[in-house]
Amino acid sequence: MENIIFTIFDIFNFGLLVFFWWFTLKHYKTLPERIPVHFDFDGKADNFGSKKYSFLTPLLGTALYFLFIYSLKHPETANFPVEITDQNRDTQFLIMNTFLRWLFTLIILIFMNGQDYAFRYSSDESVKPKIPLPTAILSVIGSLIVVFIFVAIFK
């Protein structure tokens, strides 16, 4: 059962990555030559660059995808917060497999939200991000708290 869920998760994450590239390529031609590449916590652009920078986050997302795939294929190389023993190995690897897939989903959604915001901000400085940055950060921190609780329960 877990293999089916993991396969669905993997297909979904790969689909998100493909969609991210498609979204970037689709909007690239319509972007102005100068786009925002960094925002402060108030959502105002504080650094601008060439529209070629729009490929930075999809490239970073792709690199993270392959890093996570490598970690999933070689779980023994990961750094676990508890000692891995014969008794807890399967449970800890299951927690790691689930968490890495979930973390990638969150990260790529955060990247896509930022990309969407940068593209919309390029033509209208009054737009707001669809998901505020504090919400995105809290989702990652909340996920970390949950995973550490599970790791501690099943050590």
N, C-alpha and C positions, 0 to 999 in steps of 0.2 A: 504493500500500500504506500509506504513512504517513497518508494522509487517512482510511483506514478505521480505523486504530489511533487517530488523534486523535478521530474521531467516537465511537468506543467509549469512549474516555477522557472525552470531554465528556458523554456520556450517563450514564456512571458517576458523574462528579462532580456533575452536576445531580441525579441520583438520591440521592446522599449528602445534598445540601442539602435536598431534599424530605423525606427520611427524618428529618433533624435537626429540621425544623419539626414533622413529625408526632409524633416522640418527645416534643418539648417540649409540644406541645398536648395530647397524650394524658395526660401526667403532671401537667399544670398543676393540674387540679381536686383532685388528691390531695395536693398539697404543703401543708405548714403555712404559716401567714402569714409566718413568718420562716425564710429559707433561708440557707445559707452562700453567700457571693459571692466569697470569697477564701480560699485555703489557703496555709499556709507550706510550706517544703520537706519538713517531716516529715509532711505530709498532714493537719494539724489545721486546722480552720476558725479563721481569725483576724479575720474580718469577716462580718457578717450584714446582710441587707437584706430588703426585701419580696419576695414571690414573683414580683412583676412583673419582677424582675431576671433571671428565668429566660429572658426573651426577648432579653436583651442579646447573648449569644453567637450565637444564630441570626441576629440582625440584623447582627452583625459579620461572620459567615460569608457572608451574602448580599451585603454591601457588598464583601467581598474577592472574591467570585465575579464580580461585575460589573467590578471593577477588573482582575481577571485576564483576563476576556473582552475588555475594552477593550485591554489590553496585547497580547493575542494577535491582535486585529484590526489593531492599529497597532504592529507590532514596531519600527518606526523611532523610536518615542518612548521605547523602553526604554533604560536605561543599561547598556551592555555593558562588560565588563572589558577588551576588546581593541578596537582600531580596526576598524570594519567597512569592508571593501573589496569591490570587485566579485568578487574571487576567493573570499572567505570568507563573503559575505553569506548564501548559501543554507544553508551548514552552521551558521553561528552562529544564524540564525533557527530552524533545526530544533532545535538544542540548547535554545534559549530556549523554543520551543513545548512541547517535551517536559518541560523542567524546571518551567515554570509549572503545567502540568497536574498533575505529580507533587507539587509543593509545595502546591497547593491540596488535593489528596487528603490529604496529611499534616496540614495545618493543620485541615481540617474533622474529621478523625479525632481529633486532639488536643482540639478543641473538644467533640466529642461525648463523648469519654472524661471530660473535666472536667464536663460537664453531667450525665452518668450518675452520676458520683461525688458531685456536689453533691446530686442528688436522693436517692440512697441514703443519704448522710450525714445528710440532713434527718430521717430517721426512725431511724437507727442510727449513732451516732458511732464504733462500732468497725469499720465497714467500711473496706476498702482500695480504692484505685483499681484498675481492671482492668489498666491500663498505668501503671506508675510514671512520674512526671514526668521524671526523668533519662533514661529510655529514650526518651520522646517528644522531648525536647530533642536528644538525641544523634542521633536519626533525621534531624532537620532539619539539624543541623551536618554529619553524614555525607553527606547529599545535597548540601549546598553544596560540600563538598570534592570530591565526584565531579564535579559540574558544572564547577567551576573547572579540574579536571584536563582534562576534555574540551575546554573552551574554549581552554586553553593548547595542547593537542595540535593542534587544528584552526584555529589563528589564521592 
